Amino acid sequence: MQCDVVVYNISENATPQLLEEATWAITSLHAEMQNFKSRKMFILISTVMTWAMTKPQNVLLTEEEFRRRRPHPNFKNHNNLEKLVLKLGRGKKSKLSGYVVGSGLQYGKGESLFHYFFKVSWLMQSPEVPLFGEGTNYIPMIHIYDLARVIQNIIELRPKSKYILAVDDSKNTLEDIVKVTMEVYAFLPFQPEEMEYLNINLRLDAFIIKDTFSLTWTSESGIVENMETIVEEYKDTRQLLPIRICLVGPPSVGKTTVSEKLCNHYQIHHIKLKEVIEEKITQLKDMVNGSDSVSGEGAAAAHKQLDNINTSMNMNAGRLEDHLLFDILQEKLNSKPCSNQGFVLDGFPKTYEQAKMIFTGQDSEDQDLTVKRPVYNKTITPEHVIALDASDDFLIKRVQGLPEAVAQKMRYTQDDFPSRLMRYRQLSTAEETLLDYFDELEIHPERIGTNLKKITEMVGIPKNYGLSPEEQEEEDRKKEEERKQNLAAEATEKKHRNEAALAEMVAQYEEWQKNLSEVKKQEGERMEAQSLPLRNYLMKYVMPSLTEAMLECSKIKPDDPVDFLVFLSVYHHIITHQ
């Protein structure tokens, strides 16, 4: 009641409760209209799904024909609410104005209905993006920013027409939208209600917003024409940012092991130079051998490039010339998987000049001309440079512990490894080193051991999609199995600890019993030894008198034998000592 404008959005994924609440809101406001101190506006953001069954569907429709719109069967409640808002919010003298906005399917800022298309394209895990049917149906759409500007113009201009279409000027089919991301795929991971939206087939023209409103469009020509901008919005909104890492260090320090762990942790791509070259050669051979998707010109270009690679390798003992190598590596780093998710460069480049040749770019407009530093390609240059290191003694001992077959495969033999290590140390002390190149770019290298935790703390949290449902299920299964194993191990360990403690207690008790017997024996012997002088004294001085007194007592039989014995003993003692 304190608001001048009330907006209800029932355009997408509106629950029955929201529809009921919006109905209650417009009805309640209308009932209290006479008590308004100023005019109020009620704006219902509805959906073009209330036009879905309007005939004919191949004709361009405008707002002027909104009265003959026919809703999709599942959007009849939307249509009824639209009619109620238009009914209760009309009248020149009415203090309540009601507007209905027929919104096209919304896109931009992270996507909603079209999120799955973007996710499949971004992950690059499936060869194609889903499409159902022929894909020839026209889908009315609008960027979320442009929809917001339509609402703003309604509030400011209060147009005469109460029903306003909010769609951009594109007339894209579902096939157009899907093709701008990738091609066709058979799997349909959509909910039924999402399928309803994507099956709509309408060509609508938003006459009012073109003729009356003053819009600064974000995407007037539609999602297909503005896909590059939409993708950047999508990645920024969902924080899907590539993580680019360069990992360098001496031979045998563990670069490949750490690289694999980082790739698994961040779900990014492991770039090993040898594998990149082999992958490129295989790709060129497939193109030369007549892949259906390759044109004649493409096959000829592939054949020429393959010949250049083979010639270079034959002339250089199996190694590629630098310019060919850098071209292949740059192509890999610029590929969609690497530019989308990111990568770990494993042990390459090795020198200042190599880094300069690979990462030099043309985006110089952002460069501060007052500071002389290399111009570099920001889309492929690593944002994190990590230098692993260890002492020569440690590395040599590590190599000596490897099986001979592994050492030969990795060129860590006694003949190869010392020279490779010496070469690395020489490059590290050159006038211009690889790390100097990144320092000049203000991408300051971190000199870290092989502590993965420290590396991940420095790089930060993953900026990729989480695990797929299947991967998550497998991960949960492994964690549950590991938890059970840990519980079983703990129970076994506890049992062993209890058994050991019990055995120790029994041993201690037996030892105590043994010691107790020995103590008793020793105590008896000590007491016996201590009592021997007293016994002699009693036998010599006491027992004769006591024996005589007891005989006298037996003869006289006094009333108190004890007193009698004491008297005789004292008497006898006195007589004896006199």
DRENKOLVO-540571 format. One record per residue (C-alpha): residue in one letter; x, y, z. Coordinates in steps of 0.001 Angstrom, whole numbers, padded with zeros to 6 digits, always signed. Layout:
// residues N
AXYZ/...
***
This chain:
// residues 578
M+000000+000000+000000/Q+003002+002293+000389/C+004216+001618-003183/D+003532+003663-006298/V+004412+000722-008565/V+003847-003001-007986/V+005510-005493-010350/Y+004775-009231-010455/N+006934-011447-012665/I+005155-014628-013780/S+007047-014896-017076/E+009095-018065-016473/N+008939-020859-013901/A+006049-019200-012042/T+004534-021467-009385/P+000764-021759-008809/Q+001322-020004-005482/L+002856-016988-007245/L-000086-016806-009656/E-002498-016938-006702/E-000560-014239-004885/A-000529-011950-007928/T-004281-012476-008329/W-004824-011603-004667/A-002586-008518-004971/I-004409-006927-007939/T-007809-007793-006436/S-006915-006352-003029/L-005448-003183-004515/H-008586-002672-006617/A-010777-003102-003522/E-008779-000424-001653/M-008536+001899-004643/Q-010809+004599-003146/N-008416+004990-000211/F-005379+005698-002402/K-003814+009101-001847/S-002181+008927-005283/R-002401+006779-008405/K-000777+003360-008338/M+000485+001154-011141/F+000338-002646-011300/I+002627-004262-013910/L+002303-007957-014671/I+005308-009429-016511/S+003730-012349-018307/T+004943-014545-021151/V+004396-014924-024879/M+003263-018470-024057/T-000222-016924-023763/W+000081-016391-027559/A+001379-019887-028328/M-001813-021231-029986/T-002723-018058-031888/K-003480-018699-035572/P-001937-018325-038052/Q+001487-018817-036557/N+003464-017934-039680/V+002127-014359-039771/L+003772-011415-038036/L+001600-010469-035038/T+001566-007209-033044/E+000017-005949-029775/E-003040-004722-031688/E-004128-008347-031988/F-003646-009235-028300/R-007408-009808-027852/R-007339-012814-030164/R-004309-014401-028538/R-004747-018048-027560/P-002624-019521-024755/H-000746-022790-024561/P-002941-025261-022608/N-000571-025105-019643/F-000670-021291-019542/K-004402-020682-019253/N-003989-019408-015698/H-001441-016898-016963/N-003928-015782-019596/N-006755-015431-017037/L-004528-013325-014790/E-003585-011108-017731/K-007289-010486-018428/L-007960-009704-014759/V-005133-007125-014612/L-006383-005443-017791/K-009952-005434-016471/L-009270-004068-012981/G-006589-001639-014083/R-008481+000274-016750/G-010414+003520-016683/K-009255+007091-017212/K-010290+008205-013725/S-009187+005012-012007/K-006493+005372-009355/L-005114+001951-010339/S-003478+001413-013726/G-002864-002146-014852/Y-000307-003130-017496/V+000527-006537-018949/V+003931-007152-020559/G+004094-010152-022875/S+007761-011036-022445/G+009675-013055-024966/L+011867-015914-023739/Q+014592-014243-021712/Y+018328-014565-022223/G+021495-012877-020973/K+023296-012692-017611/G+023785-016395-017045/E+020889-017785-019069/S+017877-019739-017862/L+016023-021707-020521/F+019075-021655-022769/H+021536-022529-020030/Y+021956-026142-021116/F+022954-025128-024659/F+025611-022830-023258/K+026866-025389-020747/V+027288-028138-023345/S+029109-025745-025665/W+031311-024399-022893/L+032335-027798-021514/M+033035-029227-025006/Q+032437-032735-023653/S+029750-033608-026206/P+030337-033332-029932/E+026991-031613-030482/V+024379-029446-028784/P+020820-030800-028359/L+018089-030005-030844/F+014664-031611-031030/G+012382-031660-034017/E+013379-029760-037123/G+014186-026609-035197/T+012362-024382-037678/N+010042-022862-035070/Y+010441-019135-034398/I+011152-018206-030791/P+010317-014649-029599/M+013081-013514-027240/I+014389-010531-025292/H+017532-009756-023343/I+016896-009419-019616/Y+018363-005882-019611/D+016024-004831-022428/L+013050-006267-020557/A+014058-004163-017541/R+014209-001058-019757/V+010706-001808-021067/I+009403-001839-017484/Q+011242+001407-016781/N+009623+003080-019815/I+006152+001916-018765/I+006659+003471-015325/E+007935+006745-016753/L+005672+007145-019815/R+002398+005459-018712/P+001452+004508-022283/K-002176+004365-023376/S-001941+000749-024513/K-002219-001574-021530/Y-000868-004646-023295/I+002747-004397-024451/L+004875-006999-026199/A+008506-007102-025074/V+010492-008904-027766/D+013632-007966-029638/D+013799-007464-033394/S+015243-010914-034123/K+013239-013581-035870/N+015444-016523-034920/T+014475-020169-035110/L+015567-022750-032553/E+017997-024109-035142/D+019560-020653-035542/I+020108-020411-031798/V+021580-023891-031472/K+023824-023558-034506/V+025391-020426-033160/T+026710-022542-030288/M+027281-025931-031945/E+025390-028492-034035/V+022777-031209-033421/Y+022702-033766-030606/A+020064-036355-029786/F+019986-036192-025993/L+017203-034037-024440/P+017964-033126-020803/F+015012-030700-020529/Q+012078-030689-018155/P+008602-030863-019789/E+007840-027233-018898/E+011109-026138-020541/M+010205-028089-023673/E+006949-026154-023857/Y+008818-022863-024076/L+011281-024131-026674/N+008486-025552-028856/I+006774-022175-029270/N+006455-020989-032870/L+005558-017292-033112/R+006646-014280-035106/L+005878-011205-033026/D+006544-007531-033638/A+006768-005203-030630/F+005160-002146-032241/I+004698-000057-029078/I+008233-000286-027690/K+009621+000650-031119/D+007224+003507-031789/T+006624+004937-028299/F+009467+003970-026007/S+013004+005302-026012/L+015093+002184-025439/T+018853+001938-025418/W+018952-001647-026562/T+021406-004189-025259/S+020467-006773-027882/E+017941-005386-030351/S+019009-007746-033126/G+018751-010814-030907/I+020844-013559-029348/V+022330-014878-032598/E+023760-011537-033720/N+025038-010708-030232/M+026281-014148-029207/E+029830-013022-028413/T+028581-010445-025902/I+026020-012872-024474/V+028721-015504-023925/E+030884-013016-022043/E+027896-012115-019841/Y+027193-015797-019305/K+030737-016617-018223/D+031022-013537-016041/T+027664-014109-014309/R+028380-017775-013584/Q+032050-017077-012848/L+033164-019567-015493/L+036637-018147-015868/P+039587-020016-017370/I+042502-020858-015092/R+045800-020714-016978/I+048897-022087-015261/C+052495-022486-016413/L+054487-025038-014400/V+058262-025044-014816/G+061185-026634-013008/P+064210-028898-013403/P+063876-032411-014815/S+062486-035013-012368/V+061153-032407-009955/G+057603-033716-010438/K+056080-031260-012937/T+053896-033832-014683/T+052566-035319-011442/V+051687-031897-010041/S+050200-030837-013406/E+047893-033866-013460/K+046720-033177-009917/L+046036-029524-010748/C+044112-030499-013883/N+041966-032936-011900/H+041351-030368-009161/Y+040420-027495-011479/Q+038942-029582-014343/I+041298-027974-016863/H+043497-029303-019657/H+046997-030766-019348/I+049227-029385-022109/K+052238-031601-022780/L+054223-030555-025820/K+054767-034034-027228/E+051084-034917-026990/V+050044-031621-028601/I+052263-032326-031606/E+051008-035919-031927/E+047398-034729-031683/K+047966-032151-034431/I+049603-034679-036754/T+046703-037110-036238/Q+044209-034333-036950/L+045982-033333-040166/K+046131-036960-041337/D+042381-037326-040802/M+041763-034156-042826/V+044055-035300-045619/N+042403-038725-045754/G+039084-037159-046702/S+036983-036358-043659/D+033426-035524-044768/S+033433-032224-042878/V+036592-030933-044646/S+036411-029050-047918/G+038849-029581-050766/E+040719-026415-049894/G+040877-027461-046249/A+042295-030854-047173/A+044927-029234-049405/A+045965-026826-046641/A+046160-029723-044189/H+048304-031701-046635/K+050724-028784-047007/Q+050988-028273-043255/L+051558-031990-042682/D+054341-032005-045279/N+056021-029047-043585/I+055888-030821-040224/N+057287-034082-041609/T+060062-032261-043460/S+061021-030290-040366/M+061120-033404-038184/N+063166-035338-040728/M+065724-032539-040979/N+065990-032003-037202/A+066240-035542-035827/G+062564-035782-034938/R+062246-032248-033567/L+060104-029446-034981/E+061443-026066-035944/D+060453-023376-033473/H+058048-021469-035738/L+056055-024634-036529/L+056087-025716-032904/F+054870-022324-031695/D+052084-022225-034289/I+050793-025616-033153/L+051000-024676-029466/Q+049261-021327-030014/E+046472-023062-031911/K+046019-025485-029009/L+045974-022717-026384/N+043451-020749-028457/S+041159-023766-028843/K+037720-023609-027242/P+038446-026129-024457/C+041559-024242-023351/S+040020-020777-023715/N+036858-021893-021887/Q+038243-023924-018983/G+041970-023176-018972/F+045122-025270-018977/V+048369-026253-017270/L+051464-025846-019438/D+053765-028672-018363/G+057425-027634-018520/F+057203-025345-021551/P+058308-022768-022596/K+061835-022981-021284/T+063425-019673-022322/Y+062651-015960-022472/E+062639-016007-026292/Q+060299-018994-026493/A+057815-017329-024143/K+058009-014120-026151/M+057335-015973-029413/I+054355-017881-027987/F+052586-015257-025898/T+053234-012096-027919/G+049879-010610-028967/Q+048271-007603-030583/D+046091-006264-027739/S+048215-003187-027199/E+045364-000745-026588/D+045425-001606-022889/Q+049135-001032-022560/D+050488+001857-020519/L+052774+003589-023012/T+054806+005150-020210/V+055927+001702-019068/K+058038-000433-021387/R+056994-004021-021089/P+056141-006774-023615/V+052817-006684-025424/Y+051202-010075-024847/N+048142-012063-025805/K+046008-012084-022667/T+043788-014936-023849/I+046588-017516-023850/T+049210-016113-021473/P+049277-017953-018118/E+047978-015944-015184/H+049836-018152-012677/V+053485-019143-013126/I+054801-021708-010666/A+058466-022664-010478/L+059109-025983-008749/D+062613-026598-007501/A+064785-029022-005547/S+068498-029531-004947/D+070629-031377-007492/D+071445-034093-004943/F+067754-034713-004308/L+066961-034885-008035/I+069869-037241-008782/K+068898-039592-005946/R+065323-039544-007141/V+066329-040481-010680/Q+068639-043240-009424/G+065665-044813-007629/L+063633-045145-010847/P+063304-048483-012681/E+065612-048657-015665/A+062762-048860-018186/V+061118-045734-016766/A+064423-043852-016712/Q+065081-044680-020368/K+061576-043675-021431/M+061850-040315-019655/R+065480-039756-020695/Y+066649-039863-017095/T+069569-042227-017735/Q+073078-041575-016408/D+074073-040261-019832/D+071074-037944-020350/F+070005-036641-016951/P+073163-034748-015807/S+073341-032836-019083/R+069629-031982-018947/L+069934-030776-015370/M+073005-028703-016234/R+071153-027208-019217/Y+068251-026190-016977/R+070587-024572-014434/Q+072316-022634-017221/L+068998-021340-018551/S+068013-020312-015021/T+071104-018101-014717/A+070944-016571-018214/E+070838-012803-018688/E+067131-012998-019540/T+065300-015981-018076/L+061810-017350-018581/L+060783-016054-015152/D+062107-012605-016084/Y+059667-012540-019008/F+056674-013079-016719/D+058042-010624-014173/E+058079-007978-016901/L+054390-008713-017540/E+053758-008307-013811/I+052775-011965-013644/H+055158-012683-010821/P+056263-016337-010619/E+055880-018228-007364/R+058791-020412-006332/I+057158-023317-004534/G+058060-026910-003790/T+055765-029706-004870/N+053222-028902-002139/L+049896-029098-003980/K+047967-027483-001133/K+050105-024339-001276/I+049683-024162-005051/T+045880-024457-004908/E+045738-021841-002137/M+047693-019484-004358/V+045646-020168-007502/G+042315-020051-005675/I+039043-021943-005939/P+037949-023773-009132/K+036074-021574-011622/N+034603-024365-013655/Y+031342-026271-013572/G+031214-028925-010890/L+031118-032617-011631/S+028466-033992-013961/P+025682-036047-012312/E+027424-039251-013353/E+030812-038043-012100/Q+029228-036798-008874/E+027553-040167-008352/E+030862-041951-008909/E+032614-039496-006584/D+029967-040045-003896/R+030296-043808-004325/K+034069-043621-003906/K+033735-041401-000855/E+031173-043752+000703/E+033383-046770-000029/E+036383-044930+001424/R+034321-043978+004492/K+033317-047608+005045/Q+036903-048755+004605/N+038065-046127+007093/L+035400-047243+009592/A+036374-050881+009149/A+040059-049997+009533/E+039306-047950+012647/A+037250-050812+014114/T+040051-053289+013405/E+042625-050923+014857/K+040467-050367+017939/K+040049-054128+018374/H+043813-054626+018082/R+044417-051817+020574/N+041933-053349+023032/E+043458-056802+022641/A+046949-055387+023137/A+045818-053414+026183/L+044139-056502+027679/A+047210-058649+027065/E+049360-055982+028685/M+047026-055840+031699/V+047143-059646+032071/A+050932-059619+031855/Q+051122-056807+034382/Y+048742-058689+036746/E+050790-061875+036486/E+053968-059884+037127/W+052299-058192+040092/Q+051209-061560+041542/K+054692-062901+041098/N+056207-059873+042780/L+053622-060048+045583/S+054584-063670+046361/E+058231-062718+046420/V+057518-059767+048708/K+055535-061976+051100/K+058343-064509+051178/Q+060938-061836+051827/E+058749-060268+054513/G+058358-063639+056244/E+062069-064222+056208/R+062689-060718+057539/M+060140-061160+060335/E+061596-064536+061206/A+065070-063048+061300/Q+063882-060164+063481/S+062007-062499+065889/L+064984-064830+066588/P+066633-062762+069458/L+063265-062274+071116/R+062603-065988+070963/N+065921-066767+072606/Y+065201-064271+075363/L+061761-065737+075991/M+063066-069296+076045/K+065861-068373+078456/Y+064141-065995+080856/V+060393-066086+080417/M+059359-069606+079567/P+060882-071291+082689/S+059146-068855+085057/L+055952-069021+083052/T+056018-072804+083036/E+056533-072960+086786/A+053789-070374+087374/M+051360-072323+085189/L+052061-075500+087205/E+051404-073626+090454/C+048243-072178+088970/S+047000-075612+088067/K+047567-076764+091664/I+046022-073754+093483/K+043295-072996+090954/P+042833-069290+091831/D+039695-067294+090890/D+041627-065105+088454/P+044334-067239+086775/V+045718-064313+084786/D+046298-062066+087799/F+047816-065034+089625/L+050228-065696+086742/V+051229-062012+086595/F+051855-062014+090361/L+054010-065153+090262/S+055961-063878+087217/V+056757-060566+088943/Y+057647-062336+092167/H+059883-064777+090343/H+061570-061942+088413/I+062295-060024+091656/I+063706-063084+093415/T+065844-063970+090400/H+067395-060506+090067/Q+068073-060165+093849/
***
